[in-house]
């Protein structure tokens, strides 16, 4: 049995390439949120989730979840699209 190797990228590397993100709060249904939809289309949204062990990790794009937090970057995250984002450092996020 072969284990799948998940490619990862460090959060600090993404900030170097794409700028400091801002936390985005959903105040309405995602489908009705025009700003959110525009950021998804431009590949600037990252969803932050919790792993089974309780650590935060990110994925590029929108994944709806009650526990998810969303970050919007000033530049596209396209080159990190297939990777699991690790080492989330909340001090580097603009409020």
N, C-alpha and C positions, 0 to 999 in steps of 0.2 A: 504494500500500500504506500503510495507516494503522497507526502504531505504537500498541500498547496502553499507556496511561499507568497505571502502578501507583501507587496512592495510598500515601503513606508517613506514618508518625508517628515522632516522635523518642522515644527511650527515656526521656529526662529528662521529657518531657511525660507519659508513662505513669506514671512514678514519682510525679509531682505529683498525678495523679488517683487512682492505685490503690495507693500506698504502696510501700515498698522490698520487693523480692522476696527469697525465699530459694531457694537452689539446691536442686533435688530430685534425688536419685540413685535410679535404678531398681535395686532389689535382687532383683526377681522379675519374672515376666512381667507386662506392663502390664495384661492382662485379669484377672490375679489380685490386683492391687494395689488394694485397696478405697479407700485414701486418694487415690491417683492418679485413679481413676475418679470419685470425688466432686468433685475439683478440676476435672476436665474438664467434668463436667455443670454446674458452677457458673461456668464460663468464667473460671477463675482461673489457668489454665496457659498458659505461653508456651514454645514450642520455639525454641531458638537453633540456627541452622545456619550453615554457611560458604558464602559465595558463590563463584563460579568465581575471582574475584580474591583470595579469601582473607579477606575482611572478614566479620565476624559480622553477622547480621541475624536478626530474630525474626518468628515468626508466632504468632497467637493460636491455641491449641488444641494437640493432640497429633499429632506426626508422628514415627513411629518411624524412627530412623536410628542407626547405630553412632556417628556423629560428633556427634549432637545432644546438647545440654544442655538441661535443663528448669528453668524458674523458676516458682515459685508466688507469686501476689500475694494480698494480704489482701482486695482488692476485685475485682469482676468486670471483665474486659477486653472485655466485649461491644461497647462503642462503637468498639473498635479492631480488630474481627474481620476486616474485609476489607482491612486495611492491612499493609504490610511495615514492620516496626519497624527503624529505622535508628539509628545512633549509640549502639550498645550500650556502656555505660560500666561496666566490671566493678567499679570502685571504689564504685559505688552499690548493689551487691548485698550482702546480708547473708549471711555464711557460717554 
